[in-house]
Amino acid sequence: MNIPQQWGFCMAGNEEAFCRMLELARQAVKPGELFFYYEIGIGRADTMIAVDTYTCEWPRMIVGVDIPGWQPPADKTPPGNVLTIGSEEFLSASDTPRAHFILIDACHGSPCVKREFTHAEQKIHPGGIIAFHDADPNCQGRHFQDHCGMGIDVRAALEELGLLNDTRLGWRKVEETWGDQYRGGHGMVFVQRLSA
């Protein structure tokens, strides 16, 4: 596995698992079909760039979605398509194709994470992966979220959704990482849509 080195803010320690999950999601791609990757919450575009680098030999479509007014950093050019319409509008649109991998990394308040997952689960192929950043216990309550006025509360959302203990019908948790806290990394949870 040729893992890109730069993944962005708080992603340290998740790189290898993220690539494993991209490979797992790729198994859901049918012959002749594109691999669809959606990133909800682009930030500085580092993760999109890393995914683009890792999947460069795959027939694929990369889409980043952020709030209206989002601008790329002056030193970065995000790959693929960038939409500044908000995740709910993008994921609930009837013409949005189903994805094989969706990263939820926008507002980390519990209500926002739950809402984004509810929309995302309607747009994921069976066998596809949804990843949640900032899910490890050590980062909960930190980093005030302007959007909803809360600290990080991803873990509470995952517990309420039944994704941490595999009680949500049609889903299973396939991996959890804790990140490299010495390098500022926050962990992730990866869940897979079970085949119909």
Secondary structure, 3 states (H helix, E strand, C coil): CCCCCCCCCCCCCCHHHHHHHHHHHHCCCCCCCCEEEEEECCCCCHHHHHHHHHCCCCCEEEEEECCCCCCCCCCCCCCCEEECCCHHHHHHCCCCCCEEEEEECCCCCHHHHHHHHHHHHHHEEEEEEEEEECCCHHHCCCCCECCCCECCCHHHHHHHHCCCCCCCCCEEEEEEECCCHHHCCCCEEEEEECCC
